[in-house]
Amino acid sequence: MVDNKSNSKISSKDMFFRGSIIALIVTIPSLTAFGISWKFLDDLIQAAIVGGVVHFISMIFSFKIAKKLFVKKQS
């Protein structure tokens, strides 16, 4: 019974790797949208708003992905 509890936990190394993937999923689209919109619109405030909207949209997707990544399958 004790072995099942220790096997159901995710290791720190695995958690760090999966967390880094989630961070990339959130960060890259936000920065890309901010950079492209700042280049084309030439307005910092509008670019920040576009980047913020994209950031929250990517956070929603990353939350759904994190639910699948961080649940360890029981054997």
C-alpha positions as CSV (number, residue, x, y, z in Angstrom):
1,M,0.0,0.0,0.0
2,V,2.8,2.4,0.8
3,D,4.5,1.7,-2.6
4,N,1.4,2.9,-4.5
5,K,1.6,6.4,-2.8
6,S,5.3,6.8,-3.6
7,N,4.8,5.7,-7.2
8,S,1.9,8.1,-7.8
9,K,4.1,11.2,-7.2
10,I,5.9,13.0,-10.0
11,S,9.6,13.5,-9.5
12,S,11.1,17.0,-9.1
13,K,13.1,16.6,-12.3
14,D,10.0,15.6,-14.3
15,M,7.9,18.4,-12.7
16,F,10.6,21.0,-13.6
17,F,10.7,19.7,-17.2
18,R,6.9,19.8,-17.6
19,G,6.7,23.2,-15.9
20,S,9.2,24.6,-18.3
21,I,7.2,23.4,-21.2
22,I,4.1,25.1,-19.8
23,A,6.1,28.3,-19.3
24,L,7.2,28.3,-22.9
25,I,3.6,27.7,-24.1
26,V,2.5,30.8,-22.2
27,T,5.5,33.1,-22.9
28,I,6.4,32.6,-26.5
29,P,2.9,33.5,-28.1
30,S,2.6,36.5,-25.8
31,L,6.0,38.0,-26.7
32,T,5.6,37.2,-30.3
33,A,2.2,38.9,-30.5
34,F,3.6,41.9,-28.6
35,G,6.6,42.2,-30.9
36,I,4.7,41.8,-34.1
37,S,1.9,44.2,-33.1
38,W,4.4,46.8,-31.9
39,K,6.3,46.6,-35.2
40,F,3.1,47.0,-37.3
41,L,1.0,49.3,-35.1
42,D,4.0,51.4,-33.9
43,D,2.1,52.0,-30.6
44,L,3.3,50.6,-27.3
45,I,-0.1,50.7,-25.6
46,Q,-2.0,48.9,-28.3
47,A,0.8,46.4,-28.5
48,A,0.7,45.8,-24.8
49,I,-3.1,45.2,-25.0
50,V,-2.7,42.7,-27.8
51,G,0.1,40.9,-26.0
52,G,-2.0,40.8,-22.8
53,V,-5.0,39.4,-24.6
54,V,-2.8,36.7,-26.3
55,H,-1.2,36.0,-22.9
56,F,-4.5,35.2,-21.2
57,I,-5.7,33.1,-24.1
58,S,-2.5,31.1,-24.0
59,M,-2.9,30.7,-20.2
60,I,-6.3,29.1,-20.8
61,F,-4.7,26.6,-23.2
62,S,-1.8,25.9,-20.9
63,F,-4.1,25.2,-18.0
64,K,-5.8,22.6,-20.1
65,I,-2.5,21.1,-21.2
66,A,-1.1,21.1,-17.6
67,K,-4.1,19.1,-16.4
68,K,-3.0,16.4,-18.9
69,L,0.8,16.7,-18.3
70,F,0.8,16.7,-14.5
71,V,-1.5,13.8,-13.9
72,K,0.5,10.7,-13.6
73,K,-1.1,7.6,-14.9
74,Q,-1.6,4.8,-12.4
75,S,-0.5,1.4,-13.4
